[in-house]
Structures are given as structure tokens and as C-alpha cells.
Amino acid sequence: MGFGSIGPTELIIIFVIILLIFGGKKLPELAKGLGKGIREFKKATKDVQDELDIDKIEDDTKD
């Protein structure tokens, strides 16, 4: 069973549990932090990909 098999009922239950654990006031802060983390991760992976592309281009020009 993979992540894609989570249905709407399960998502609602997970959201309610998170709401009970962290409370309504903390939830926006958690979402903001999660979004920031995802953005930083995407930027880092893009930087690494760009670096690899530059290295490949340099290797191709040497040949």
C-alpha cells in the first residue's frame, strides 16, 4: 500500500489528530515552516542539478 492510496477519510482523520495535538493556533506556524522547508529543499536540489549540468557541459566541451 503506497502513499497514493490514502483516501479523503484518512486525510480528514490525520488532520483532526494533528489539530488535536498541536492546536489551532500552532497550525499556521507549522504549515509556514513546512512550506519554507519545502522551498529550501527544492532550491537546493535545483542548485545541485544546475551544478551537474554545468559540469556535464564542461566535460562535453573538453572532448
PQR file with spaces between the fields and no chain letter, atoms N, CA, C, O and H, PARSE charges and radii, in Angstrom:
ATOM       1  N    MET     1       0.846   -1.178    0.000 -0.4000 1.5000
ATOM       2  CA   MET     1       0.000    0.000    0.000 -0.0000 2.0000
ATOM       3  C    MET     1       0.889    1.238    0.000  0.5500 1.7000
ATOM       4  O    MET     1       1.739    1.392    0.877 -0.5500 1.4000
ATOM       5  N    GLY     2       0.701    2.112   -0.967 -0.4000 1.5000
ATOM       6  CA   GLY     2       1.537    3.296   -1.079 -0.0000 2.0000
ATOM       7  C    GLY     2       0.833    4.542   -0.584  0.5500 1.7000
ATOM       8  O    GLY     2      -0.316    4.505   -0.143 -0.5500 1.4000
ATOM       9  H    GLY     2       0.011    1.987   -1.680  0.4000 1.0000
ATOM      10  N    PHE     3       1.554    5.641   -0.669 -0.4000 1.5000
ATOM      11  CA   PHE     3       1.013    6.919   -0.207 -0.0000 2.0000
ATOM      12  C    PHE     3      -0.177    7.353   -1.044  0.5500 1.7000
ATOM      13  O    PHE     3      -1.061    8.044   -0.538 -0.5500 1.4000
ATOM      14  H    PHE     3       2.488    5.670   -1.026  0.4000 1.0000
ATOM      15  N    GLY     4      -0.220    6.967   -2.304 -0.4000 1.5000
ATOM      16  CA   GLY     4      -1.298    7.352   -3.196 -0.0000 2.0000
ATOM      17  C    GLY     4      -2.626    6.715   -2.854  0.5500 1.7000
ATOM      18  O    GLY     4      -3.662    7.120   -3.380 -0.5500 1.4000
ATOM      19  H    GLY     4       0.498    6.406   -2.715  0.4000 1.0000
ATOM      20  N    SER     5      -2.611    5.717   -1.976 -0.4000 1.5000
ATOM      21  CA   SER     5      -3.849    5.025   -1.646 -0.0000 2.0000
ATOM      22  C    SER     5      -4.569    5.627   -0.438  0.5500 1.7000
ATOM      23  O    SER     5      -5.573    5.079    0.019 -0.5500 1.4000
ATOM      24  H    SER     5      -1.769    5.387   -1.548  0.4000 1.0000
ATOM      25  N    ILE     6      -4.063    6.750    0.081 -0.4000 1.5000
ATOM      26  CA   ILE     6      -4.739    7.408    1.201 -0.0000 2.0000
ATOM      27  C    ILE     6      -5.965    8.136    0.658  0.5500 1.7000
ATOM      28  O    ILE     6      -5.863    8.953   -0.257 -0.5500 1.4000
ATOM      29  H    ILE     6      -3.248    7.194   -0.290  0.4000 1.0000
ATOM      30  N    GLY     7      -7.099    7.834    1.225 -0.4000 1.5000
ATOM      31  CA   GLY     7      -8.344    8.432    0.774 -0.0000 2.0000
ATOM      32  C    GLY     7      -8.694    9.682    1.559  0.5500 1.7000
ATOM      33  O    GLY     7      -7.986   10.045    2.498 -0.5500 1.4000
ATOM      34  H    GLY     7      -7.182    7.170    1.968  0.4000 1.0000
ATOM      35  N    PRO     8      -9.783   10.344    1.182 -0.5600 1.5000
ATOM      36  CA   PRO     8     -10.190   11.573    1.855  0.2800 2.0000
ATOM      37  C    PRO     8     -10.545   11.352    3.330  0.5500 1.7000
ATOM      38  O    PRO     8     -10.298   12.224    4.164 -0.5500 1.4000
ATOM      39  N    THR     9     -11.112   10.209    3.648 -0.4000 1.5000
ATOM      40  CA   THR     9     -11.462    9.933    5.044 -0.0000 2.0000
ATOM      41  C    THR     9     -10.209    9.860    5.909  0.5500 1.7000
ATOM      42  O    THR     9     -10.178   10.415    7.007 -0.5500 1.4000
ATOM      43  H    THR     9     -11.312    9.501    2.972  0.4000 1.0000
ATOM      44  N    GLU    10      -9.183    9.184    5.420 -0.4000 1.5000
ATOM      45  CA   GLU    10      -7.940    9.076    6.165 -0.0000 2.0000
ATOM      46  C    GLU    10      -7.283   10.438    6.334  0.5500 1.7000
ATOM      47  O    GLU    10      -6.748   10.745    7.400 -0.5500 1.4000
ATOM      48  H    GLU    10      -9.208    8.734    4.527  0.4000 1.0000
ATOM      49  N    LEU    11      -7.322   11.255    5.285 -0.4000 1.5000
ATOM      50  CA   LEU    11      -6.735   12.591    5.376 -0.0000 2.0000
ATOM      51  C    LEU    11      -7.450   13.437    6.430  0.5500 1.7000
ATOM      52  O    LEU    11      -6.800   14.165    7.181 -0.5500 1.4000
ATOM      53  H    LEU    11      -7.756   11.005    4.420  0.4000 1.0000
ATOM      54  N    ILE    12      -8.761   13.349    6.491 -0.4000 1.5000
ATOM      55  CA   ILE    12      -9.520   14.099    7.488 -0.0000 2.0000
ATOM      56  C    ILE    12      -9.157   13.636    8.896  0.5500 1.7000
ATOM      57  O    ILE    12      -8.983   14.454    9.799 -0.5500 1.4000
ATOM      58  H    ILE    12      -9.289   12.758    5.881  0.4000 1.0000
ATOM      59  N    ILE    13      -9.044   12.330    9.075 -0.4000 1.5000
ATOM      60  CA   ILE    13      -8.675   11.796   10.394 -0.0000 2.0000
ATOM      61  C    ILE    13      -7.279   12.275   10.790  0.5500 1.7000
ATOM      62  O    ILE    13      -7.066   12.676   11.934 -0.5500 1.4000
ATOM      63  H    ILE    13      -9.185   11.666    8.341  0.4000 1.0000
ATOM      64  N    ILE    14      -6.336   12.238    9.862 -0.4000 1.5000
ATOM      65  CA   ILE    14      -4.983   12.715   10.143 -0.0000 2.0000
ATOM      66  C    ILE    14      -5.002   14.190   10.495  0.5500 1.7000
ATOM      67  O    ILE    14      -4.333   14.602   11.442 -0.5500 1.4000
ATOM      68  H    ILE    14      -6.509   11.912    8.932  0.4000 1.0000
ATOM      69  N    PHE    15      -5.751   14.991    9.756 -0.4000 1.5000
ATOM      70  CA   PHE    15      -5.833   16.428   10.031 -0.0000 2.0000
ATOM      71  C    PHE    15      -6.418   16.693   11.420  0.5500 1.7000
ATOM      72  O    PHE    15      -5.924   17.558   12.144 -0.5500 1.4000
ATOM      73  H    PHE    15      -6.294   14.656    8.986  0.4000 1.0000
ATOM      74  N    VAL    16      -7.455   15.961   11.791 -0.4000 1.5000
ATOM      75  CA   VAL    16      -8.072   16.135   13.111 -0.0000 2.0000
ATOM      76  C    VAL    16      -7.083   15.765   14.217  0.5500 1.7000
ATOM      77  O    VAL    16      -7.008   16.456   15.233 -0.5500 1.4000
ATOM      78  H    VAL    16      -7.856   15.259   11.203  0.4000 1.0000
ATOM      79  N    ILE    17      -6.332   14.693   14.033 -0.4000 1.5000
ATOM      80  CA   ILE    17      -5.339   14.289   15.034 -0.0000 2.0000
ATOM      81  C    ILE    17      -4.263   15.360   15.180  0.5500 1.7000
ATOM      82  O    ILE    17      -3.875   15.710   16.295 -0.5500 1.4000
ATOM      83  H    ILE    17      -6.393   14.132   13.208  0.4000 1.0000
ATOM      84  N    ILE    18      -3.784   15.879   14.053 -0.4000 1.5000
ATOM      85  CA   ILE    18      -2.778   16.954   14.098 -0.0000 2.0000
ATOM      86  C    ILE    18      -3.348   18.181   14.791  0.5500 1.7000
ATOM      87  O    ILE    18      -2.658   18.818   15.588 -0.5500 1.4000
ATOM      88  H    ILE    18      -4.099   15.594   13.148  0.4000 1.0000
ATOM      89  N    LEU    19      -4.587   18.516   14.500 -0.4000 1.5000
ATOM      90  CA   LEU    19      -5.238   19.660   15.129 -0.0000 2.0000
ATOM      91  C    LEU    19      -5.343   19.459   16.635  0.5500 1.7000
ATOM      92  O    LEU    19      -5.121   20.399   17.398 -0.5500 1.4000
ATOM      93  H    LEU    19      -5.147   17.998   13.853  0.4000 1.0000
ATOM      94  N    LEU    20      -5.676   18.260   17.069 -0.4000 1.5000
ATOM      95  CA   LEU    20      -5.773   17.974   18.499 -0.0000 2.0000
ATOM      96  C    LEU    20      -4.406   18.031   19.185  0.5500 1.7000
ATOM      97  O    LEU    20      -4.291   18.496   20.319 -0.5500 1.4000
ATOM      98  H    LEU    20      -5.856   17.496   16.449  0.4000 1.0000
ATOM      99  N    ILE    21      -3.386   17.560   18.497 -0.4000 1.5000
ATOM     100  CA   ILE    21      -2.044   17.537   19.094 -0.0000 2.0000
ATOM     101  C    ILE    21      -1.459   18.945   19.195  0.5500 1.7000
ATOM     102  O    ILE    21      -0.949   19.328   20.248 -0.5500 1.4000
ATOM     103  H    ILE    21      -3.479   17.182   17.576  0.4000 1.0000
ATOM     104  N    PHE    22      -1.527   19.707   18.124 -0.4000 1.5000
ATOM     105  CA   PHE    22      -0.845   20.996   18.084 -0.0000 2.0000
ATOM     106  C    PHE    22      -1.746   22.183   18.395  0.5500 1.7000
ATOM     107  O    PHE    22      -1.248   23.234   18.798 -0.5500 1.4000
ATOM     108  H    PHE    22      -1.941   19.396   17.268  0.4000 1.0000
ATOM     109  N    GLY    23      -3.032   22.047   18.224 -0.4000 1.5000
ATOM     110  CA   GLY    23      -3.943   23.158   18.478 -0.0000 2.0000
ATOM     111  C    GLY    23      -4.082   24.062   17.266  0.5500 1.7000
ATOM     112  O    GLY    23      -3.239   24.057   16.369 -0.5500 1.4000
ATOM     113  H    GLY    23      -3.436   21.193   17.897  0.4000 1.0000
ATOM     114  N    GLY    24      -5.147   24.829   17.253 -0.4000 1.5000
ATOM     115  CA   GLY    24      -5.456   25.698   16.117 -0.0000 2.0000
ATOM     116  C    GLY    24      -4.494   26.854   15.946  0.5500 1.7000
ATOM     117  O    GLY    24      -4.275   27.317   14.827 -0.5500 1.4000
ATOM     118  H    GLY    24      -5.832   24.832   17.982  0.4000 1.0000
ATOM     119  N    LYS    25      -3.915   27.328   17.038 -0.4000 1.5000
ATOM     120  CA   LYS    25      -3.015   28.481   16.943 -0.0000 2.0000
ATOM     121  C    LYS    25      -1.651   28.098   16.379  0.5500 1.7000
ATOM     122  O    LYS    25      -1.011   28.911   15.711 -0.5500 1.4000
ATOM     123  H    LYS    25      -4.092   26.951   17.948  0.4000 1.0000
ATOM     124  N    LYS    26      -1.208   26.903   16.631 -0.4000 1.5000
ATOM     125  CA   LYS    26       0.107   26.462   16.164 -0.0000 2.0000
ATOM     126  C    LYS    26       0.100   25.987   14.717  0.5500 1.7000
ATOM     127  O    LYS    26       1.140   25.985   14.059 -0.5500 1.4000
ATOM     128  H    LYS    26      -1.727   26.243   17.173  0.4000 1.0000
ATOM     129  N    LEU    27      -1.051   25.591   14.223 -0.4000 1.5000
ATOM     130  CA   LEU    27      -1.138   25.001   12.891 -0.0000 2.0000
ATOM     131  C    LEU    27      -0.626   25.910   11.773  0.5500 1.7000
ATOM     132  O    LEU    27       0.132   25.439   10.925 -0.5500 1.4000
ATOM     133  H    LEU    27      -1.896   25.593   14.757  0.4000 1.0000
ATOM     134  N    PRO    28      -1.007   27.199   11.732 -0.5600 1.5000
ATOM     135  CA   PRO    28      -0.470   28.069   10.672  0.2800 2.0000
ATOM     136  C    PRO    28       1.055   28.202   10.721  0.5500 1.7000
ATOM     137  O    PRO    28       1.711   28.267    9.682 -0.5500 1.4000
ATOM     138  N    GLU    29       1.615   28.241   11.937 -0.4000 1.5000
ATOM     139  CA   GLU    29       3.069   28.329   12.066 -0.0000 2.0000
ATOM     140  C    GLU    29       3.737   27.067   11.525  0.5500 1.7000
ATOM     141  O    GLU    29       4.764   27.136   10.851 -0.5500 1.4000
ATOM     142  H    GLU    29       1.083   28.188   12.781  0.4000 1.0000
ATOM     143  N    LEU    30       3.140   25.913   11.829 -0.4000 1.5000
ATOM     144  CA   LEU    30       3.689   24.653   11.329 -0.0000 2.0000
ATOM     145  C    LEU    30       3.616   24.590    9.811  0.5500 1.7000
ATOM     146  O    LEU    30       4.565   24.156    9.158 -0.5500 1.4000
ATOM     147  H    LEU    30       2.305   25.857   12.377  0.4000 1.0000
ATOM     148  N    ALA    31       2.500   25.021    9.250 -0.4000 1.5000
ATOM     149  CA   ALA    31       2.342   24.999    7.791 -0.0000 2.0000
ATOM     150  C    ALA    31       3.345   25.945    7.127  0.5500 1.7000
ATOM     151  O    ALA    31       3.920   25.621    6.088 -0.5500 1.4000
ATOM     152  H    ALA    31       1.729   25.374    9.780  0.4000 1.0000
ATOM     153  N    LYS    32       3.547   27.109    7.735 -0.4000 1.5000
ATOM     154  CA   LYS    32       4.504   28.074    7.189 -0.0000 2.0000
ATOM     155  C    LYS    32       5.921   27.503    7.223  0.5500 1.7000
ATOM     156  O    LYS    32       6.675   27.641    6.259 -0.5500 1.4000
ATOM     157  H    LYS    32       3.080   27.371    8.579  0.4000 1.0000
ATOM     158  N    GLY    33       6.275   26.870    8.323 -0.4000 1.5000
ATOM     159  CA   GLY    33       7.596   26.259    8.434 -0.0000 2.0000
ATOM     160  C    GLY    33       7.783   25.119    7.448  0.5500 1.7000
ATOM     161  O    GLY    33       8.856   24.966    6.864 -0.5500 1.4000
ATOM     162  H    GLY    33       5.663   26.759    9.106  0.4000 1.0000
ATOM     163  N    LEU    34       6.747   24.323    7.264 -0.4000 1.5000
ATOM     164  CA   LEU    34       6.810   23.219    6.306 -0.0000 2.0000
ATOM     165  C    LEU    34       6.974   23.748    4.881  0.5500 1.7000
ATOM     166  O    LEU    34       7.765   23.215    4.102 -0.5500 1.4000
ATOM     167  H    LEU    34       5.876   24.447    7.739  0.4000 1.0000
ATOM     168  N    GLY    35       6.228   24.791    4.548 -0.4000 1.5000
ATOM     169  CA   GLY    35       6.344   25.392    3.221 -0.0000 2.0000
ATOM     170  C    GLY    35       7.730   25.953    2.974  0.5500 1.7000
ATOM     171  O    GLY    35       8.288   25.805    1.887 -0.5500 1.4000
ATOM     172  H    GLY    35       5.585   25.223    5.181  0.4000 1.0000
ATOM     173  N    LYS    36       8.280   26.596    3.988 -0.4000 1.5000
ATOM     174  CA   LYS    36       9.627   27.158    3.862 -0.0000 2.0000
ATOM     175  C    LYS    36      10.648   26.045    3.671  0.5500 1.7000
ATOM     176  O    LYS    36      11.564   26.171    2.857 -0.5500 1.4000
ATOM     177  H    LYS    36       7.827   26.716    4.871  0.4000 1.0000
ATOM     178  N    GLY    37      10.495   24.967    4.411 -0.4000 1.5000
ATOM     179  CA   GLY    37      11.408   23.837    4.278 -0.0000 2.0000
ATOM     180  C    GLY    37      11.342   23.210    2.893  0.5500 1.7000
ATOM     181  O    GLY    37      12.370   22.857    2.315 -0.5500 1.4000
ATOM     182  H    GLY    37       9.752   24.865    5.072  0.4000 1.0000
ATOM     183  N    ILE    38      10.139   23.074    2.364 -0.4000 1.5000
ATOM     184  CA   ILE    38       9.974   22.504    1.023 -0.0000 2.0000
ATOM     185  C    ILE    38      10.605   23.408   -0.028  0.5500 1.7000
ATOM     186  O    ILE    38      11.265   22.925   -0.949 -0.5500 1.4000
ATOM     187  H    ILE    38       9.304   23.361    2.833  0.4000 1.0000
ATOM     188  N    ARG    39      10.405   24.727    0.106 -0.4000 1.5000
ATOM     189  CA   ARG    39      11.013   25.675   -0.838 -0.0000 2.0000
ATOM     190  C    ARG    39      12.534   25.576   -0.802  0.5500 1.7000
ATOM     191  O    ARG    39      13.179   25.558   -1.850 -0.5500 1.4000
ATOM     192  H    ARG    39       9.869   25.119    0.853  0.4000 1.0000
ATOM     193  N    GLU    40      13.112   25.511    0.401 -0.4000 1.5000
ATOM     194  CA   GLU    40      14.564   25.418    0.529 -0.0000 2.0000
ATOM     195  C    GLU    40      15.078   24.114   -0.074  0.5500 1.7000
ATOM     196  O    GLU    40      16.123   24.099   -0.725 -0.5500 1.4000
ATOM     197  H    GLU    40      12.588   25.526    1.252  0.4000 1.0000
ATOM     198  N    PHE    41      14.347   23.017    0.140 -0.4000 1.5000
ATOM     199  CA   PHE    41      14.742   21.732   -0.426 -0.0000 2.0000
ATOM     200  C    PHE    41      14.717   21.777   -1.952  0.5500 1.7000
ATOM     201  O    PHE    41      15.645   21.298   -2.603 -0.5500 1.4000
ATOM     202  H    PHE    41      13.499   23.029    0.669  0.4000 1.0000
ATOM     203  N    LYS    42      13.657   22.350   -2.521 -0.4000 1.5000
ATOM     204  CA   LYS    42      13.561   22.449   -3.979 -0.0000 2.0000
ATOM     205  C    LYS    42      14.685   23.305   -4.545  0.5500 1.7000
ATOM     206  O    LYS    42      15.254   22.983   -5.588 -0.5500 1.4000
ATOM     207  H    LYS    42      12.903   22.739   -1.992  0.4000 1.0000
ATOM     208  N    LYS    43      15.007   24.407   -3.849 -0.4000 1.5000
ATOM     209  CA   LYS    43      16.087   25.286   -4.298 -0.0000 2.0000
ATOM     210  C    LYS    43      17.422   24.552   -4.258  0.5500 1.7000
ATOM     211  O    LYS    43      18.225   24.662   -5.185 -0.5500 1.4000
ATOM     212  H    LYS    43      14.545   24.669   -3.002  0.4000 1.0000
ATOM     213  N    ALA    44      17.656   23.807   -3.189 -0.4000 1.5000
ATOM     214  CA   ALA    44      18.911   23.066   -3.067 -0.0000 2.0000
ATOM     215  C    ALA    44      19.031   22.006   -4.154  0.5500 1.7000
ATOM     216  O    ALA    44      20.101   21.840   -4.740 -0.5500 1.4000
ATOM     217  H    ALA    44      17.004   23.717   -2.436  0.4000 1.0000
ATOM     218  N    THR    45      17.949   21.289   -4.430 -0.4000 1.5000
ATOM     219  CA   THR    45      18.015   20.271   -5.466 -0.0000 2.0000
ATOM     220  C    THR    45      18.200   20.904   -6.849  0.5500 1.7000
ATOM     221  O    THR    45      18.880   20.338   -7.706 -0.5500 1.4000
ATOM     222  H    THR    45      17.080   21.424   -3.954  0.4000 1.0000
ATOM     223  N    LYS    46      17.602   22.063   -7.063 -0.4000 1.5000
ATOM     224  CA   LYS    46      17.785   22.764   -8.338 -0.0000 2.0000
ATOM     225  C    LYS    46      19.234   23.226   -8.482  0.5500 1.7000
ATOM     226  O    LYS    46      19.815   23.119   -9.562 -0.5500 1.4000
ATOM     227  H    LYS    46      17.050   22.523   -6.367  0.4000 1.0000
ATOM     228  N    ASP    47      19.819   23.738   -7.398 -0.4000 1.5000
ATOM     229  CA   ASP    47      21.218   24.169   -7.436 -0.0000 2.0000
ATOM     230  C    ASP    47      22.145   23.001   -7.759  0.5500 1.7000
ATOM     231  O    ASP    47      23.072   23.141   -8.556 -0.5500 1.4000
ATOM     232  H    ASP    47      19.347   23.824   -6.520  0.4000 1.0000
ATOM     233  N    VAL    48      21.897   21.862   -7.144 -0.4000 1.5000
ATOM     234  CA   VAL    48      22.719   20.682   -7.411 -0.0000 2.0000
ATOM     235  C    VAL    48      22.548   20.244   -8.863  0.5500 1.7000
ATOM     236  O    VAL    48      23.527   19.910   -9.530 -0.5500 1.4000
ATOM     237  H    VAL    48      21.144   21.748   -6.496  0.4000 1.0000
ATOM     238  N    GLN    49      21.316   20.243   -9.353 -0.4000 1.5000
ATOM     239  CA   GLN    49      21.068   19.855  -10.749 -0.0000 2.0000
ATOM     240  C    GLN    49      21.768   20.811  -11.712  0.5500 1.7000
ATOM     241  O    GLN    49      22.358   20.380  -12.702 -0.5500 1.4000
ATOM     242  H    GLN    49      20.520   20.514   -8.811  0.4000 1.0000
ATOM     243  N    ASP    50      21.699   22.114  -11.417 -0.4000 1.5000
ATOM     244  CA   ASP    50      22.378   23.099  -12.264 -0.0000 2.0000
ATOM     245  C    ASP    50      23.886   22.863  -12.266  0.5500 1.7000
ATOM     246  O    ASP    50      24.542   22.956  -13.304 -0.5500 1.4000
ATOM     247  H    ASP    50      21.219   22.465  -10.612  0.4000 1.0000
ATOM     248  N    GLU    51      24.424   22.557  -11.084 -0.4000 1.5000
ATOM     249  CA   GLU    51      25.853   22.285  -10.965 -0.0000 2.0000
ATOM     250  C    GLU    51      26.237   21.060  -11.803  0.5500 1.7000
ATOM     251  O    GLU    51      27.255   21.076  -12.495 -0.5500 1.4000
ATOM     252  H    GLU    51      23.892   22.482  -10.241  0.4000 1.0000
ATOM     253  N    LEU    52      25.435   20.016  -11.742 -0.4000 1.5000
ATOM     254  CA   LEU    52      25.712   18.817  -12.521 -0.0000 2.0000
ATOM     255  C    LEU    52      25.616   19.100  -14.014  0.5500 1.7000
ATOM     256  O    LEU    52      26.409   18.580  -14.799 -0.5500 1.4000
ATOM     257  H    LEU    52      24.608   20.003  -11.179  0.4000 1.0000
ATOM     258  N    ASP    53      24.647   19.923  -14.410 -0.4000 1.5000
ATOM     259  CA   ASP    53      24.506   20.282  -15.829 -0.0000 2.0000
ATOM     260  C    ASP    53      25.717   21.075  -16.309  0.5500 1.7000
ATOM     261  O    ASP    53      26.200   20.858  -17.420 -0.5500 1.4000
ATOM     262  H    ASP    53      24.002   20.345  -13.772  0.4000 1.0000
ATOM     263  N    ILE    54      26.208   21.991  -15.481 -0.4000 1.5000
ATOM     264  CA   ILE    54      27.382   22.795  -15.845 -0.0000 2.0000
ATOM     265  C    ILE    54      28.597   21.892  -15.993  0.5500 1.7000
ATOM     266  O    ILE    54      29.373   22.039  -16.938 -0.5500 1.4000
ATOM     267  H    ILE    54      25.816   22.168  -14.579  0.4000 1.0000
ATOM     268  N    ASP    55      28.768   20.946  -15.050 -0.4000 1.5000
ATOM     269  CA   ASP    55      29.891   20.013  -15.126 -0.0000 2.0000
ATOM     270  C    ASP    55      29.813   19.176  -16.391  0.5500 1.7000
ATOM     271  O    ASP    55      30.834   18.925  -17.032 -0.5500 1.4000
ATOM     272  H    ASP    55      28.139   20.826  -14.282  0.4000 1.0000
ATOM     273  N    LYS    56      28.609   18.738  -16.759 -0.4000 1.5000
ATOM     274  CA   LYS    56      28.444   17.922  -17.962 -0.0000 2.0000
ATOM     275  C    LYS    56      28.786   18.739  -19.214  0.5500 1.7000
ATOM     276  O    LYS    56      29.430   18.231  -20.132 -0.5500 1.4000
ATOM     277  H    LYS    56      27.780   18.942  -16.238  0.4000 1.0000
ATOM     278  N    ILE    57      28.359   19.985  -19.247 -0.4000 1.5000
ATOM     279  CA   ILE    57      28.659   20.840  -20.395 -0.0000 2.0000
ATOM     280  C    ILE    57      30.156   21.062  -20.513  0.5500 1.7000
ATOM     281  O    ILE    57      30.704   21.031  -21.615 -0.5500 1.4000
ATOM     282  H    ILE    57      27.836   20.397  -18.501  0.4000 1.0000
ATOM     283  N    GLU    58      30.835   21.292  -19.366 -0.4000 1.5000
ATOM     284  CA   GLU    58      32.270   21.484  -19.392 -0.0000 2.0000
ATOM     285  C    GLU    58      32.986   20.233  -19.878  0.5500 1.7000
ATOM     286  O    GLU    58      33.958   20.326  -20.628 -0.5500 1.4000
ATOM     287  H    GLU    58      30.390   21.317  -18.471  0.4000 1.0000
ATOM     288  N    ASP    59      32.513   19.058  -19.456 -0.4000 1.5000
ATOM     289  CA   ASP    59      33.115   17.805  -19.899 -0.0000 2.0000
ATOM     290  C    ASP    59      32.912   17.610  -21.396  0.5500 1.7000
ATOM     291  O    ASP    59      33.811   17.128  -22.086 -0.5500 1.4000
ATOM     292  H    ASP    59      31.723   18.982  -18.847  0.4000 1.0000
ATOM     293  N    ASP    60      31.741   17.979  -21.903 -0.4000 1.5000
ATOM     294  CA   ASP    60      31.463   17.827  -23.334 -0.0000 2.0000
ATOM     295  C    ASP    60      32.319   18.754  -24.166  0.5500 1.7000
ATOM     296  O    ASP    60      32.731   18.384  -25.265 -0.5500 1.4000
ATOM     297  H    ASP    60      31.011   18.370  -21.343  0.4000 1.0000
ATOM     298  N    THR    61      32.601   19.959  -23.669 -0.4000 1.5000
ATOM     299  CA   THR    61      33.412   20.902  -24.441 -0.0000 2.0000
ATOM     300  C    THR    61      34.888   20.514  -24.460  0.5500 1.7000
ATOM     301  O    THR    61      35.615   20.895  -25.378 -0.5500 1.4000
ATOM     302  H    THR    61      32.266   20.259  -22.776  0.4000 1.0000
ATOM     303  N    LYS    62      35.343   19.748  -23.442 -0.4000 1.5000
ATOM     304  CA   LYS    62      36.735   19.295  -23.405 -0.0000 2.0000
ATOM     305  C    LYS    62      36.984   18.209  -24.435  0.5500 1.7000
ATOM     306  O    LYS    62      38.107   18.066  -24.917 -0.5500 1.4000
ATOM     307  H    LYS    62      34.753   19.438  -22.696  0.4000 1.0000
ATOM     308  N    ASP    63      35.976   17.455  -24.777 -0.4000 1.5000
ATOM     309  CA   ASP    63      36.142   16.328  -25.732 -0.0000 2.0000
ATOM     310  C    ASP    63      36.279   16.782  -27.137  0.5500 1.7000
ATOM     311  O    ASP    63      36.423   15.958  -28.040 -0.5500 1.4000
ATOM     312  H    ASP    63      35.064   17.571  -24.385  0.4000 1.0000
